[in-house]
Amino acid sequence: MFSFDRRTLYIILGAMVLMNILSGGRSIEGIIYSLPGVIVAMTFHEFAHAWAATKLGDDTPRLQGRLNLNPMSHIDPVGIVCLALLGFGWGKPVQINSRNFNGKYSLSKAEAIVSVAGPLMNFIVAFVFVIIYVIMLLTINTITRPIMILKAIIESIIVVNLGLGVFNLIPIYPLDGSKVLNHFLPYKAKEWFANNQFILTIIVFILVFGTDIISYISTWILYGMEYIVGLVIGLFI
């Protein structure tokens, strides 16, 4: 197992942000339009973790003021900047005490449920806004400046939620996917993953930031959502 101290992490992220700005990766207008999507995605993601843990018997998130949809309760300043500028980021981690779980499930299963709740919520939010987006396109005849801005914001909410959901399902620590995968692995496999986190993280970072794999997967999920929404709406028009 390995870990970066906070200072090293901030230096790496700062360098990545600077490179992104210098390369013209994101326009100021694009960043502004993406902020609502970032705030919505992070807020619902962390709330889902808190809600799932509470349902399993752990009152820690509620006592720490995390069982709400107030963005200020869930947003990490560095994480939101990274998500807006780099396309990935994080919120304030929801703290849980697994000893408080009600025992309905095994410890690893309960932790997997709490972990998967965040990405699952992102997909649900994205799907809801796909419905709103499609209805808007079908009902609005005149495209005005405010409509264009609203369209860009809704697109941002969809894209950021899909990207955050897919990214967090990557099965490496500390992402949510690691807890989900951990539940299904036999003991020796868990031990192997724990002992090889460094090389696995390097490989994943190269894969994620050297390719468009997150965007590719998110796009196919979006196509599926649009197809389902199109079929359902087609039944009523």
Summary of the structure (lengths in Angstrom):
residues: 237
radius of gyration: 19.0
end to end distance: 55.6
largest distance: 60.7
contacts: 707
relative contact order: 0.12
helix: 75%
strand: 1%
